[in-house]
Amino acid sequence: MKSATGDTKNKIIAAAYQVLAEQGFEKASTKEIAKQAGISQGLINYYFSSKEDLMFEIFHLESARYIEEMNKISEIPVNENFIRQALAVPKNMVHQYPDWHRLRFELFAIGLRSEAGRKEIQQSLEAGKQQVLKSLNTLPINESINKKALASIINITIDGLALEQMADPDFDIDAAYLTLIELLETYLLKR
C-alpha cells in the first residue's frame, strides 16, 4: 500500500505531465497543476523546489519507460531484417507516446537556458546513444566503423524525425524512416 505522501507526489506528477504536455513548460503554471491534481499549490513546492525540478522528475520517469520500450529491440533476431525491425520501434513510439516527445523537446529548450537542463539533456542523449550502441554491437559490421559516432547520429536522427512529425502533421515519417533504413543497410551491411 502506498503512503499518502507517495499518493500526493504521484498526483502532482500525473497532473504536471498532463498540463505540461498540453500547454508546454512556459505556459504551464503550478496553479493549474495543483488544480488538475486536486491539491493546494503549496504542496507542489513541498515536493519540488521548482517547476523545472518537477519537469525533470517527469522526464526521468518517462525516460525509464522509453528505455523499457527501446529494450524491445534486443528481442529482435539479428538477421537481414534487423535494422528495419529495430527502427520500427522508435518510429512507432512517435505515434504511441507523442506527449513524451513533446516533453523531451521542452527539456531541450530548458537546457538551452539552464545548466541543470543541459545536464539532463546530456544524460538523456547519452542513454539514447548507449541504447543504439547496444544494438549496433549485435550486428556483424566492419570493425572500421566508428560505432559510437554512428550511434550518436542515429540517436539524434530519431529525435529529429520525431520533432519533424510533431511540427508538420503532413510529414511522411514512414518515407523518412525507410530512407534511413536503406542508408544504414547500405552503410553497415554492404560494406
Protein Blocks (a to p, Z undefined) as FASTA:
>chain_A
ZZfklmmmmmmmmmmmmmmmmnommlpcfklmmmmnopafklmmmmpgbfklmmmmmmmm
mmmmmmmmmmmmmmpccdfklmmmmmmmmmmmmmmmmmlmmmmmmmmmmmmmofklmmmm
mmmmmmmmmmmmmmmmmpccdfklcfklmmmmmmmmmmmmmmmmmmmmkbcfklmmmmmm
mmmmmmmmmZZ
